[in-house]
């Protein structure tokens, strides 16, 4: 079954003003929808980043993939690598760590691999998780992903989630999200306010939700000394502490004394980072992400490596839509040692969707695993056209949380560590 055409469509969809250690989300989030078509009339879908640099790299490999068999995924990875020629990508926020030449190949390759697995599943009449070894769970738990946020973008009406800049606002946000989706665990994106304020917010969440596992992620906003102080203050409260400080060496220093596991999606973001991390015991929980670990099959390989070295496994999230949620759910369903609830931004972006409704839903905080062939989702052509027009009109070509924050606070600077 040969690839005859590949269509890349950059899109933009609404995003709330979510705060983080790099600044604040802009009003529009960017993604790219990938469609792979074959000579047998079967097509597949992928979803990836929308920043212009990544989009241009993705476009650059398309011609090399035409004519390739959809089962020849090793050859596909090799061709992507050859076209990119060792060039490394970059971004303006740094929230997913250092992008290397190796991880750039994996980032570009990933959505094409997902689309080909979608095609394979459709051709065989089997869901994608069967191509990954079979589902070990019928539903995938996700966590309530909380953010400090403004009540709305400056100059715009308040959004439905309202303001959350103090513990009471964070608890109110959690209450609404858990009431709506049924999540059984909670993650707070920190690195926004001084650590003492974020400790207070976590304690307020513990009081409000005494049975929910709690996580805190300051995106490397703290020094090692501050990280250890926070870890001591939250001993017995956090399930894990995610990326408190920059770099593998900094994480190792904190991990040696912290009373809870440390997690990351920033210092270990490519296979080349695993060896030094394991040698230094820097990370006890790895947040995988098929968008930058090279797709679903390579993420399953990552899971086996984590199992070998006794590293816990969860899943990272960026602003995304239903194609990504479907791929994440198939992957999590087929990863036996994924032993923590996954992250997802989906509730923040659920007002916009690029797939037809009816397949993906949250039931008691988990997404039931699709059992229809392929990913199980179908592109909504009208929605795709509308979001493509959003991309043209919004004027944003790269995510820039820091630049957007500086429009309202010119003195703001991205700094890691900040405290």
C-alpha positions as CSV (number, residue, x, y, z in Angstrom):
1,X,0.0,0.0,0.0
2,X,1.8,3.1,-1.3
3,X,1.6,6.7,-0.1
4,X,0.3,8.8,-3.0
5,X,-0.3,12.2,-1.3
6,X,0.4,14.0,1.9
7,X,-1.6,17.1,2.9
8,X,-0.4,19.4,5.8
9,X,-2.9,21.9,7.1
10,X,-1.8,24.4,9.7
11,X,-4.7,25.4,12.0
12,X,-5.3,27.7,14.9
13,X,-7.9,27.3,17.7
14,X,-8.8,29.3,20.8
15,X,-6.6,29.0,23.9
16,X,-7.2,30.6,27.3
17,X,-4.6,32.8,29.1
18,X,-2.9,30.0,30.9
19,X,0.2,31.1,32.9
20,X,3.5,29.2,33.2
21,X,7.1,29.8,33.8
22,X,7.6,31.1,30.3
23,X,4.8,33.7,30.4
24,X,1.2,33.2,29.2
25,X,-0.6,31.4,26.4
26,X,-1.7,33.5,23.5
27,X,-5.3,33.7,22.3
28,X,-4.6,31.1,19.6
29,X,-2.9,27.7,19.8
30,X,-1.3,26.3,16.6
31,X,-1.3,22.8,15.3
32,X,-0.8,21.0,12.0
33,X,-3.1,18.3,10.7
34,X,-1.5,15.6,8.6
35,X,-3.4,13.6,6.1
36,X,-1.7,10.6,4.4
37,X,-3.4,9.2,1.3
38,X,-2.7,5.8,-0.4
39,X,-3.2,4.1,-3.7
40,X,-5.8,1.8,-2.2
41,X,-8.0,4.7,-1.2
42,X,-7.3,4.4,2.6
43,X,-6.2,7.6,4.4
44,X,-4.8,8.2,7.8
45,X,-4.5,11.2,10.2
46,X,-1.8,12.7,12.4
47,X,-1.5,15.9,14.5
48,X,1.6,17.8,15.4
49,X,3.0,21.2,16.3
50,X,2.0,24.3,14.3
51,X,5.0,26.6,14.7
52,X,6.3,27.8,11.3
53,X,9.7,26.3,11.7
54,X,8.3,22.8,12.5
55,X,5.8,23.2,9.7
56,X,8.5,24.0,7.2
57,X,10.6,21.0,8.3
58,X,7.5,18.8,8.0
59,X,6.8,20.1,4.5
60,X,10.5,19.5,3.5
61,X,10.2,15.8,4.0
62,X,6.9,15.2,2.2
63,X,8.3,14.5,-1.3
64,X,10.7,11.9,0.1
65,X,7.8,9.9,1.6
66,X,5.7,9.7,-1.6
67,X,5.7,6.2,-3.0
68,X,6.7,4.6,0.4
69,X,4.8,1.6,1.6
70,X,2.8,2.6,4.7
71,X,4.3,-0.4,6.6
72,X,7.9,0.7,5.9
73,X,8.2,2.9,9.0
74,X,11.9,2.2,9.6
75,X,12.6,3.5,6.1
76,X,10.3,6.4,6.7
77,X,12.3,7.4,9.8
78,X,15.5,7.1,7.8
79,X,14.2,9.3,5.0
80,X,13.1,12.0,7.4
81,X,16.5,11.9,9.0
82,X,18.3,12.2,5.7
83,X,16.2,15.2,4.5
84,X,16.7,17.1,7.8
85,X,20.4,16.5,7.6
86,X,21.3,16.9,11.3
87,X,19.6,20.2,11.7
88,X,18.1,20.9,15.1
89,X,14.8,22.8,15.6
90,X,14.1,25.4,18.2
91,X,11.2,27.1,20.0
92,X,10.6,30.3,21.9
93,X,9.3,28.8,25.2
94,X,11.6,25.9,26.2
95,X,8.8,24.1,28.0
96,X,9.7,20.8,26.4
97,X,13.4,21.0,27.0
98,X,16.4,21.2,24.6
99,X,15.6,20.2,21.1
100,X,18.4,18.2,19.6
101,X,19.1,17.1,16.0
102,X,18.0,13.6,17.0
103,X,14.8,14.7,18.6
104,X,14.0,17.0,15.7
105,X,13.9,14.0,13.5
106,X,11.5,12.3,15.9
107,X,9.3,15.4,16.1
108,X,8.9,15.6,12.3
109,X,8.5,11.8,11.9
110,X,5.9,11.3,14.6
111,X,2.6,12.5,12.8
112,X,3.5,10.6,9.6
113,X,4.0,7.4,11.6
114,X,0.7,8.0,13.5
115,X,-1.1,8.5,10.2
116,X,0.4,5.3,8.7
117,X,-0.6,3.3,11.8
118,X,-4.1,4.8,11.3
119,X,-4.0,3.5,7.7
120,X,-2.7,0.1,8.7
121,X,-5.4,-0.3,11.3
122,X,-8.1,0.7,8.9
123,X,-6.8,-1.7,6.3
124,X,-6.6,-4.6,8.7
125,X,-9.9,-3.8,10.5
126,X,-8.1,-3.4,13.8
127,X,-7.6,-0.5,16.2
128,X,-4.2,1.1,16.5
129,X,-3.6,-0.3,20.0
130,X,-3.7,-3.8,18.5
131,X,-0.7,-2.8,16.3
132,X,1.2,-1.9,19.5
133,X,0.7,-5.2,21.1
134,X,-2.9,-5.0,22.3
135,X,-4.7,-3.0,24.9
136,X,-4.1,-3.8,28.6
137,X,-6.8,-1.4,29.8
138,X,-10.2,-0.5,28.4
139,X,-10.0,3.1,29.5
140,X,-7.1,5.5,30.0
141,X,-7.1,7.7,33.1
142,X,-6.2,11.4,32.7
143,X,-5.6,14.1,35.3
144,X,-7.2,17.4,36.0
145,X,-4.6,19.8,34.6
146,X,-4.9,23.1,36.5
147,X,-3.3,26.4,35.6
148,X,-3.0,29.8,37.1
149,X,-4.8,32.0,34.7
150,X,-6.3,35.4,34.0
151,X,-10.1,35.7,33.8
152,X,-9.7,36.3,30.0
153,X,-7.3,37.6,27.5
154,X,-6.7,41.4,28.0
155,X,-9.4,43.3,26.1
156,X,-11.6,40.3,25.8
157,X,-14.6,39.0,27.8
158,X,-13.9,36.7,30.7
159,X,-13.9,33.0,29.7
160,X,-16.0,30.3,31.2
161,X,-13.2,29.2,33.6
162,X,-12.7,32.6,35.2
163,X,-9.6,33.8,37.1
164,X,-7.3,31.6,39.1
165,X,-4.4,33.5,40.7
166,X,-4.7,32.4,44.3
167,X,-5.4,29.1,46.2
168,X,-9.2,29.8,46.3
169,X,-9.2,30.3,42.5
170,X,-7.2,27.1,41.9
171,X,-9.5,25.1,44.1
172,X,-12.6,26.5,42.3
173,X,-11.0,25.6,39.0
174,X,-10.3,22.1,40.2
175,X,-13.8,21.7,41.5
176,X,-15.3,22.7,38.2
177,X,-13.0,20.5,36.1
178,X,-13.5,17.4,38.3
179,X,-17.2,17.9,38.5
180,X,-17.4,18.1,34.7
181,X,-14.9,15.3,33.8
182,X,-14.5,13.2,36.9
183,X,-10.7,13.3,37.1
184,X,-9.2,11.2,39.9
185,X,-5.8,13.0,40.1
186,X,-4.7,16.7,39.9
187,X,-1.7,18.5,38.5
188,X,-1.0,22.2,39.0
189,X,1.2,24.1,36.6
190,X,3.4,26.2,38.8
191,X,6.5,28.3,38.3
192,X,4.3,31.4,38.1
193,X,4.3,32.8,41.6
194,X,6.8,32.6,44.5
195,X,7.1,29.0,45.7
196,X,5.4,29.8,49.0
197,X,2.2,30.8,47.2
198,X,2.2,27.6,45.2
199,X,2.8,25.5,48.3
200,X,-0.3,27.2,49.8
201,X,-2.3,26.3,46.7
202,X,-1.2,22.6,46.8
203,X,-2.2,22.5,50.5
204,X,-5.6,24.0,49.7
205,X,-6.1,21.4,47.0
206,X,-5.1,18.6,49.5
207,X,-7.7,19.9,51.9
208,X,-10.4,20.1,49.2
209,X,-9.5,16.8,47.6
210,X,-8.0,14.6,50.3
211,X,-8.0,11.4,48.2
212,X,-6.7,12.8,44.9
213,X,-3.0,12.3,44.0
214,X,-1.5,15.7,43.5
215,X,1.4,16.9,41.3
216,X,3.2,20.2,40.9
217,X,5.1,21.3,37.8
218,X,7.0,24.6,38.0
219,X,8.8,24.0,34.7
220,X,12.3,24.4,36.1
221,X,11.6,27.7,37.7
222,X,13.4,26.9,41.0
223,X,17.1,26.6,42.0
224,X,18.1,23.3,43.5
225,X,18.0,24.8,47.0
226,X,14.5,26.1,46.5
227,X,13.4,22.8,45.0
228,X,14.6,21.0,48.1
229,X,12.8,23.4,50.4
230,X,9.5,22.9,48.5
231,X,10.0,19.2,48.4
232,X,10.5,19.2,52.2
233,X,7.4,21.4,52.7
234,X,5.2,19.1,50.6
235,X,6.5,15.8,51.9
236,X,3.6,13.3,52.0
237,X,1.4,15.7,49.9
238,X,2.7,15.2,46.4
239,X,2.5,12.1,44.2
240,X,5.5,13.5,42.4
241,X,7.3,16.8,41.8
242,X,7.8,17.6,38.1
243,X,10.8,19.5,36.7
244,X,11.5,21.6,39.8
245,X,14.9,22.7,38.5
246,X,16.8,22.8,35.2
247,X,19.0,20.1,33.6
248,X,19.8,16.5,34.4
249,X,22.5,17.4,36.9
250,X,20.2,19.8,38.8
251,X,17.4,17.2,38.9
252,X,19.9,14.6,40.2
253,X,21.0,16.9,43.0
254,X,17.4,17.4,44.1
255,X,16.4,13.7,43.6
256,X,19.2,12.6,46.0
257,X,17.4,14.3,48.9
258,X,13.8,14.9,47.9
259,X,11.3,12.7,49.8
260,X,9.1,12.2,46.7
261,X,9.8,11.1,43.1
262,X,10.9,13.6,40.6
263,X,9.3,13.6,37.1
264,X,10.3,15.3,33.9
265,X,9.3,16.2,30.4
266,X,12.1,18.8,30.1
267,X,15.5,17.3,31.0
268,X,14.9,13.9,29.4
269,X,13.2,14.5,26.0
270,X,15.2,12.3,23.6
271,X,16.7,8.8,23.8
272,X,20.2,10.3,24.0
273,X,19.2,11.8,27.4
274,X,18.3,8.5,29.0
275,X,21.8,7.2,29.7
276,X,23.1,10.2,31.7
277,X,19.7,10.5,33.5
278,X,19.8,6.8,34.6
279,X,23.5,7.1,35.6
280,X,22.7,10.0,37.9
281,X,19.3,8.7,39.1
282,X,17.9,12.1,38.1
283,X,14.4,11.1,37.3
284,X,12.0,8.6,38.8
285,X,9.0,9.3,36.6
286,X,9.3,10.0,32.9
287,X,6.5,11.9,31.1
288,X,6.5,10.5,27.6
289,X,5.0,12.3,24.6
290,X,4.7,10.6,21.2
291,X,4.8,14.0,19.5
292,X,8.5,14.4,20.4
293,X,9.6,10.8,21.2
294,X,9.1,9.7,17.6
295,X,5.5,8.4,17.5
296,X,3.7,5.5,19.0
297,X,6.1,2.6,18.3
298,X,9.1,4.5,19.6
299,X,7.2,5.6,22.7
300,X,6.4,1.9,23.4
301,X,10.1,1.3,23.2
302,X,10.6,4.1,25.7
303,X,8.2,2.4,28.0
304,X,10.2,-0.8,27.9
305,X,13.4,1.2,28.7
306,X,11.7,2.8,31.7
307,X,10.5,-0.6,32.9
308,X,14.0,-2.0,32.6
309,X,15.5,0.8,34.8
310,X,12.6,1.0,37.3
311,X,11.4,4.4,36.1
312,X,7.7,5.3,36.4
313,X,5.9,6.3,33.3
314,X,3.2,9.0,32.7
315,X,2.3,11.1,29.7
316,X,3.0,14.8,28.9
317,X,0.5,17.1,27.1
318,X,0.6,20.3,25.1
319,X,-2.4,22.1,23.7
320,X,-4.0,19.6,21.4
321,X,-7.1,18.3,19.7
322,X,-8.8,15.0,19.1
323,X,-6.4,13.3,16.7
324,X,-3.7,13.7,19.4
325,X,-6.0,12.6,22.2
326,X,-6.9,9.5,20.2
327,X,-3.3,8.6,19.5
328,X,-2.4,9.3,23.2
329,X,-5.2,7.0,24.3
330,X,-4.2,4.1,22.0
331,X,-0.6,4.4,23.1
332,X,-1.5,4.5,26.8
333,X,-3.9,1.6,26.4
334,X,-1.1,-0.6,25.0
335,X,1.7,0.5,27.5
336,X,1.5,-1.9,30.4
337,X,3.8,0.1,32.7
338,X,2.1,3.5,32.2
339,X,1.3,3.6,35.9
340,X,0.3,7.2,36.4
341,X,-2.7,9.1,35.0
342,X,-1.8,11.0,31.8
343,X,-1.8,14.8,31.4
344,X,-4.1,16.4,28.9
345,X,-4.9,20.0,27.9
346,X,-8.0,18.7,26.2
347,X,-10.6,20.4,28.6
348,X,-9.0,23.8,27.9
349,X,-9.4,23.4,24.1
350,X,-12.6,21.3,23.9
351,X,-14.7,24.2,22.5
352,X,-12.8,23.7,19.2
353,X,-12.5,20.2,17.6
354,X,-11.2,19.0,14.3
355,X,-12.7,15.5,14.5
356,X,-16.3,14.5,14.3
357,X,-17.9,14.0,17.7
358,X,-19.0,10.8,19.3
359,X,-15.8,8.8,19.7
360,X,-13.8,10.6,22.4
361,X,-15.2,11.4,25.8
362,X,-14.3,11.4,29.5
363,X,-16.0,8.9,31.7
364,X,-15.0,9.1,35.4
365,X,-11.8,10.9,34.4
366,X,-10.8,8.4,31.8
367,X,-11.2,8.1,28.0
368,X,-12.7,4.7,26.9
369,X,-10.3,3.2,24.4
370,X,-11.6,3.3,20.8
371,X,-12.2,-0.2,19.4
372,X,-13.0,0.7,15.8
373,X,-10.3,0.4,13.0
374,X,-7.3,2.7,13.1
375,X,-7.4,5.7,15.5
376,X,-11.2,5.6,15.4
377,X,-11.6,9.3,14.6
378,X,-12.8,11.0,11.4
379,X,-11.8,14.5,10.2
380,X,-14.5,17.2,10.4
381,X,-13.9,19.0,7.1
382,X,-15.9,22.1,8.0
383,X,-14.0,22.5,11.2
384,X,-10.7,21.9,9.5
385,X,-11.5,24.7,7.0
386,X,-12.6,27.1,9.7
387,X,-9.4,26.5,11.8
388,X,-7.2,26.8,8.7
389,X,-8.8,30.2,8.2
390,X,-8.1,31.0,11.8
391,X,-4.5,30.3,11.2
392,X,-4.3,32.7,8.3
393,X,-6.2,35.5,10.2
394,X,-4.6,35.2,13.7
395,X,-1.2,36.4,12.5
396,X,0.6,34.0,14.9
397,X,3.3,31.8,13.4
398,X,5.1,30.5,16.5
399,X,4.1,30.0,20.1
400,X,5.7,32.8,22.2
401,X,4.4,32.9,25.8
402,X,7.1,35.3,26.9
403,X,6.5,37.8,24.1
404,X,2.8,37.8,24.7
405,X,3.4,38.4,28.5
406,X,5.7,41.3,27.7
407,X,2.9,43.1,25.8
408,X,1.2,43.6,29.2
409,X,4.3,43.6,31.4
410,X,7.3,45.0,29.5
411,X,9.6,44.2,32.5
412,X,8.8,40.5,32.3
413,X,11.7,38.1,31.3
414,X,11.9,34.4,31.0
415,X,14.3,33.1,33.6
416,X,15.1,29.6,34.7
417,X,15.6,29.3,37.6
418,X,13.6,32.3,38.8
419,X,13.5,31.5,42.5
